[in-house]
């Protein structure tokens, strides 16, 4: 969670800097940090679901001794980031509400991380959720670039010619020269 929240401290920089004016700040955040966060999440999930039950590295006392303070420090830092940044994303929220939301989030995190069954189902649901989001994004991009949304159809139907099979629009060269007119292309392009 801290890996997700830490870059959000730079949100205002991406919002105000004209270099990032080609898109919104949230898109920059997701584009830069999203793959890293998902990679880290899936690698740790894979390790704890597939490898740790066999290797049992985290049962070694020295590893436990290093792991526990690391987790506590990471969680404390994440909670700090959450509480500092929450009023930025929810303007007008009181300090009591910030503390209440933080306690609910921390409580859910403790309960879910203490139960391996919950962690397994969170990983499974998250995996399917990511796949659904990725597929939906690909479908939306394909739909947006297909021309269906703007009312245009296939390149061959944009032609006004007696030999429309030779006219393929501006995205592909025509094999024969005809006196057809295609939208986006020049008449008789070859």
C-alpha positions in Angstrom: 0.0 0.0 0.0 2.9 2.4 0.8 4.2 1.8 -2.7 0.9 3.0 -4.1 0.6 6.0 -1.8 4.2 7.3 -1.9 4.0 8.6 -5.5 0.7 10.4 -4.7 2.8 12.9 -2.8 4.0 14.1 -6.2 0.4 14.4 -7.5 0.4 18.2 -7.3 3.7 18.4 -9.3 2.2 16.4 -12.1 -1.0 18.5 -11.9 0.8 21.9 -12.1 3.9 21.2 -14.3 3.3 22.1 -17.9 5.5 19.2 -19.0 2.8 16.8 -17.9 0.0 18.9 -19.5 -0.7 16.3 -22.2 -2.7 14.2 -19.7 -4.1 14.3 -16.2 -2.0 13.7 -13.1 -3.7 10.4 -12.2 -2.8 8.9 -15.6 0.8 9.8 -15.0 0.7 8.2 -11.6 -0.8 5.0 -12.9 1.4 4.9 -16.0 4.6 5.3 -14.0 3.9 3.4 -10.8 1.1 1.0 -11.8 3.3 -1.7 -13.4 5.8 -1.6 -10.5 3.0 -1.9 -7.9 1.4 -4.8 -9.7 4.7 -6.6 -10.3 5.6 -6.3 -6.7 2.1 -7.4 -5.6 2.1 -10.5 -7.9 5.6 -11.5 -7.0 5.0 -11.4 -3.3 1.6 -13.1 -3.7 3.2 -15.9 -5.8 6.0 -16.3 -3.3 3.7 -16.6 -0.3 1.1 -18.8 -2.0 3.3 -21.1 -4.0 6.8 -21.1 -2.5 6.7 -20.2 1.2 4.5 -23.3 2.1 7.3 -25.5 0.8 10.4 -23.4 1.7 9.2 -22.1 5.1 11.9 -19.4 5.2 9.7 -17.1 7.3 9.7 -19.7 10.1 13.4 -19.2 10.7 13.8 -17.1 13.9 16.3 -14.7 12.5 14.1 -14.0 9.4 11.1 -13.5 11.7 13.1 -11.0 13.8 14.0 -8.9 10.7 10.6 -9.4 9.0 8.4 -8.2 11.9 10.0 -4.8 12.5 10.2 -4.3 8.7 6.4 -4.9 8.4 5.6 -2.7 11.4 7.7 0.2 10.1 6.3 -0.2 6.6 2.7 -0.2 7.9 3.4 2.8 10.2 4.8 4.7 7.2 1.9 3.8 5.0 -0.6 4.8 7.7 1.2 8.2 8.0 1.0 8.7 4.3 -2.6 7.8 4.3 -3.5 10.2 7.1 -1.5 13.1 5.7 -2.9 12.7 2.1 -6.5 11.8 2.9 -7.6 15.4 3.5 -6.1 16.3 0.1 -8.4 13.8 -1.7 -11.4 14.4 0.6 -11.5 18.1 1.2 -13.4 19.2 4.2 -13.0 15.9 6.1 -12.5 16.3 9.9 -9.5 15.0 11.7 -11.8 12.6 13.6 -13.0 11.1 10.3 -9.4 10.7 9.1 -8.6 8.8 12.3 -11.7 6.7 12.0 -11.0 5.8 8.3 -7.4 5.0 9.2 -8.5 2.7 12.1 -10.9 0.8 9.8 -8.3 0.4 7.1 -5.6 -0.8 9.6 -8.1 -3.1 11.3 -9.1 -4.7 8.0 -5.4 -5.0 7.0 -4.6 -6.8 10.3 -7.5 -9.2 10.1 -6.9 -10.0 6.4 -3.2 -10.5 6.8 -3.6 -12.7 9.9 -5.7 -15.2 8.0 -4.0 -17.0 5.2 -7.4 -18.0 3.7 -8.4 -14.3 3.4 -5.1 -13.5 1.8 -5.5 -16.3 -0.7 -9.0 -15.1 -1.7 -7.9 -11.5 -1.9 -5.1 -12.6 -4.3 -7.5 -14.6 -6.4 -10.2 -11.8 -6.5 -7.5 -9.2 -7.3 -6.1 -11.3 -10.1 -9.5 -11.7 -11.7 -10.2 -8.0 -11.1 -7.0 -7.1 -12.8 -7.7 -9.3 -15.8 -11.2 -7.9 -16.1 -9.8 -4.3 -16.0 -7.1 -5.1 -18.5 -9.5 -6.8 -20.9 -12.0 -3.9 -20.5 -9.3 -1.4 -21.2 -8.2 -3.3 -24.3 -11.7 -3.5 -25.5 -12.3 0.2 -25.0 -9.1 1.1 -26.8 -10.1 -1.2 -29.7 -13.6 0.3 -29.8 -12.2 3.9 -29.7 -9.8 3.3 -32.6 -12.2 1.2 -34.7 -14.1 4.3 -35.7 -17.5 2.8 -34.6 -17.9 5.3 -31.9 -17.5 8.3 -34.3 -19.9 7.0 -36.8 -17.4 6.0 -39.4 -17.3 2.4 -40.6 -14.7 0.3 -42.4 -12.4 2.0 -44.9 -14.0 0.3 -47.9 -17.4 1.7 -47.2 -16.0 5.3 -47.2 -15.3 5.0 -50.9 -17.4 6.5 -53.6 -16.4 4.5 -56.7 -17.7 1.9 -59.1 -14.7 -0.3 -58.2 -14.8 0.1 -54.4 -12.8 -3.1 -53.9 -9.7 -1.3 -55.1 -10.2 1.6 -52.8 -9.1 0.8 -49.2 -8.9 4.2 -47.6 -5.9 6.2 -46.4 -4.4 3.4 -44.2 -3.5 1.0 -47.0 -2.3 1.5 -50.5 -4.6 0.7 -53.4 -3.4 -1.9 -55.9 -5.0 -0.2 -58.9 -5.4 3.4 -59.9 -9.0 4.3 -60.2 -10.9 7.6 -60.0 -12.4 6.7 -56.7 -12.5 9.2 -53.8 -11.8 7.9 -50.3 -12.2 9.9 -47.1 -8.7 10.7 -45.8 -7.0 9.8 -49.0 -6.4 11.4 -52.4 -8.4 10.4 -55.5 -6.8 7.7 -57.5 -4.1 7.0 -54.9 -1.9 4.1 -55.8 
